[in-house]
Amino acid sequence: MSTQSMTQRITAPEITGRKAKNGESEPIVCLTAYDAQMAALVDEHCDLILVGDSVGMVVHGLSSTVGVTLDMMIMHGQAVMRTSKKALVVVDLPFGSYEDSVETAFKSASRVLMETGCQAIKIESGSYAPETISYLTERGIPVMAHVGLRPQSVNVLGGYRARGRDQKVATEILNNAVAAADAGAFAIVVEGVNTKLAEEVTKAIHVPTIGIGASKHCDGQILVTPDMLGMFEWTPKFVKKFADLKGETEKAIKAYAEQVKSREFPSKEYTYKTK
């Protein structure tokens, strides 16, 4: 029996059970991971790892998440599952893999779970979401929903702008969150909304909210890991850079190039000797 199979992972019901009661619960810590190395690093410190379709932009250089495929998500999900041991692993269902019918959603979601071994999937939640969430959860697939700024809808929304600033849209977001929770979602990502709306959503539903650009009032927080590590020059307003890996990486590459050109590297300590 492998070490991974013996390790007790955090489960979707356990995440739901972490819902803040009167603001007293410990916040749920979440980050993204797309590869085995990063998954191993974040696993110790996170309750939940999201294999997000942001991989399309962060890793593959796409201009949006719309071009991400189910095969891509499965490949990255498999990599994350190989080295993570403790955290609940959630894999995004990409654009076009679940919206048209509950049967399509189940086919996509069941394939993700079977081929990656992950514990749950995430869908962006429009008016179609409650039926899909209910259908999946009744058939054994835990679902995390996603309201507010929904990256897969960027072409309809007209860009990556904060949502819910006018009352009509705010009410729609709140209603979508309530409907998703009532349909069986074990947690809901709330992205790119103002503090007041984030607090209203958090109070209105019985499952945890995971905020990204949605204030400290959510039950947990998530960021795209390369963003918070400072791998990109530009990041959204809500991202705090906890490191400058871009700067440190560029510095290391420059030093390597200079030492190769000067023949300083590889020196004797980095070469093999003849017997």
C-alpha angles and dihedrals in degrees: 000000000000123000090241093056091052094052117094109230125205108263133218092250089052090054090050089049090058091070107139114254108203089340092293102116122099110258117256111247116216136170136167125251130180103175141042097254096053092042090057091051098048097037096080093054103036135077092200134024117200119205090204129195083236081091086086092065100029099045108015099039097236119158092232141000092259094092095055114116133209090245090056092051092049093050093051092042090055091051093051093048092053095067107021115092111168113026126084106252117216122186123203119236103226128231113292096017100096115008104088100060143351089245091057090047092051093048091052096042095046090050091052093050094045096046099040105029090227120153103229146002133227129220132184108247122231126147089293093059105084094060091046094047092049092047093050098044092048087056096050103268117124112219132203113198129212126212137170114035104023111193094201088061094053093121092055096040093048098236143334098308129147112267135217100039091130120057097241094057092040090055091048091052092048091049092048091052093049092047092049092049093047090049091059109271108156093211138357129222111219111198134187102352133130122267095254094053093044089054092047092051092047092052094043099057133061096219128071122276117219109205129211109173088348106106135257091285091085119097092243142002136231134185134178099261098223088052095054090044090058097244093142132056093221125043133164118276092254095059119101112200107225092183142011101235092152091059094043092047093050089049091052094047091049091050091049093050092049093050093048091051092048091044089236087125128088095034123180093276090063097049135078122249126225115251 
